[in-house]
Amino acid sequence: MKFLRLNNIFFINLCFEIKNMNLIKKLGTTNILLLCLCASIIAVSEYLFFSGDQLHGIFVGIWAPMLIGLMIFFKLIRIDR
């Protein structure tokens, strides 16, 4: 039950930040677009996996962590400059 309350608090806070556009300012438009791309990749991989094409679902599902890793890598390079 405690996890459910924490999850609801996080969701309410996230909705509030999106509503006030603070989240977009903090992350930047490029990172928001990459995160949306990762979410769509995960959705497509789940569709492929559960529709019976399991190997292609796993292959497409590997792309999302790779994109997030690249996003972190480029952010670290930008911080070093």
N, C-alpha and C positions, 0 to 999 in steps of 0.2 A: 504494500500500500504506500510505503514511503517513496518508492521509486516512481509510482504513478503521480504523486504530488510533485516531485521534482521534475518529472517529464512535462507536466502541465505548466509549471512555472517557466520552464525553458521555452515551451511553445508560445506562451503568452508574451514573454520577453522578446522572442524572435519576431512575432507578429507586430509588436510595438515598434521594434527597430526598423522593420521593413516599412511600416506605415510612415515613420518619420524620415525615411530615406537615409538614416545613419548607417545602415548596413552597407548600402551601395557606396557611400562615400568612404567607408573604412576599407572595404575589399577592393573597390575599383570595378569598372565595367568589364574589363577583360577577365578578371577572376570570376565575376558573376556569370559571364557567358560560358567560361570553361566548366564551372560547376553545374550549370544547366545542361551542358553537353554531356558531362559525366552521368548526370541523372537520367538523361535520355538513353545513353549507352547501356546503363544498368537495366532500364525498362526493356530495351530491345533484346538484351541477352537473356532476361528472364522469359520473355515471350518465346525466343528460340528454344531455350532449354525445356520449357514446359510443353511446347508444341511437338516435341519428339526429336528435334535436331540438337541433341545434347552437346555434341562436340563443337558445333558452331556457336552455341550459346556460351560455352566456357571460353572459347577463343575470343569472342566479342567482349565478354565480361572482363577479360584481362586488360582491355584498353583503358578502362576507367581509372584503376590505380596508377597506371603509367602516366596518364594525363595529369593526375593530381601530383605525382612525383615531379613531373616536369614543371608544373606550376610552382611548386615549392623551390625547385632548383633555380629557376629564373628569378624568383623573389629574393633568394639568398645572394645571387650574383648582383642584383640591383642594390641590395643593402650594402655590399662590400664597396661599391663605387662611391 
